[in-house]
Amino acid sequence: MSTSSWIVVVVVLVVVAVVAYVRSRGSQVGRTQDRWRSVQEQGRAHSPADELRQREAHRLGGMSAEDREWETASLERNRANRND
């Protein structure tokens, strides 16, 4: 192989290495951002009780007024049954 062929091979290898590094770095940045968002979302609930309240509020927010009334009546029936 001539010197110019070796130079071309080296240049191609360097380009491939740079592209691989940039892609790897980009995926690392994406994973880091995803982890950061996850930590921020978890940080909003400072205790298990806060987290439970947030989940319950989200669940109730998705219910219709009729569903909430039915659930309230059902809970009252269950309490009455336990007290008997």
Secondary structure, DSSP 8 states (H G I E B T S, - for coil): --HHHHHHHHHHHHHHHHHHHHHHHHHHHHHHHHHHHHHHHHHH--SHHHHHHHHHHHHHHTS-HHHHHHHHHHHHHHHHHHH-
